[in-house]
């Protein structure tokens, strides 16, 4: 319980964190676990983004930018604060559910961290399999929840002003253009995690060969699995939330909170 509370409190410290591309938690985490020396510059990123959006997508974005949009909400001031509050509540529930799954004893969870093995796994494949399955189940669950949250956020924000409606229309068109690519990139994350787990298992075997108790060494390795998978999932949740968070930040700039 103590670990869960500390991790959750740390993640939720800032209500609306300002996340710059170069400092993305997911990018940093993947760089650390893959030990890569490669860094992507802003110019490289924008060029890559241009390659991902084909001619038909560009037409869609242009249409969205030029479209005449109707604003439905008349009581903007009293409604806008509730949109931000609901987003923060939904984000909090999402993070709490993800964290509970790593510590099943803290509360009910549909996806649960694998039970401890009776004996240490004999091969790297056996050692990684249940933990990779757990992470992939988490990805599916998180993806579904965040897509729903993004859609609800876009629909409510779009009703608050003509400028916000236009931003939401562009967000929708851009999301459609990049959806397949983003799923492909995030789908590669378990592969990187698998490589990391293989490295940790090799370190475990080395420790045992040097005379350490196998059961104790595996418990330590398993806990390292948990910490790193947990940090990676939190970073991925943050990355997946960025489009919806961008809409909330646009809302707060257009209609500042008067409190």
Number of C-alpha atoms within 10 A of each C-alpha: 11 7 10 14 14 10 15 17 11 9 16 15 9 9 12 13 13 12 14 8 14 12 9 15 20 21 17 13 17 18 15 12 16 12 10 9 7 7 10 10 11 11 9 11 12 11 11 11 13 11 10 14 16 11 10 10 16 15 12 17 21 13 14 21 17 11 13 11 17 13 14 14 15 11 9 13 14 10 15 22 18 12 17 22 13 13 18 17 10 15 21 16 12 17 18 16 17 24 23 22 21 20 17 17 11 14 10 12 16 11 17 19 17 14 8 10 12 7 9 16 13 9 12 17 13 11 20 21 12 14 21 17 14 17 21 15 14 18 20 11 15 21 18 11 14 19 15 12 19 20 13 14 21 22 14 18 22 23 21 23 20 15 16 22 25 19 21 25 23 20 20 18 20 18 13 15 19 15 10 11 14 13 11 11 9 15 14 11 18 18 12 15 22 18 15 21 26 17 14 19 22 14 14 20 18 12 15 16 11 9 8 14 11 16 14 12 17 23 15 13 17 21 12 14 18 17 12 16 21 18 16 23 21 20 20 22 21 20 18 19 18 15 20 21 23 16 21 23 17 17 23 15 10 14 16 13 13 6 4
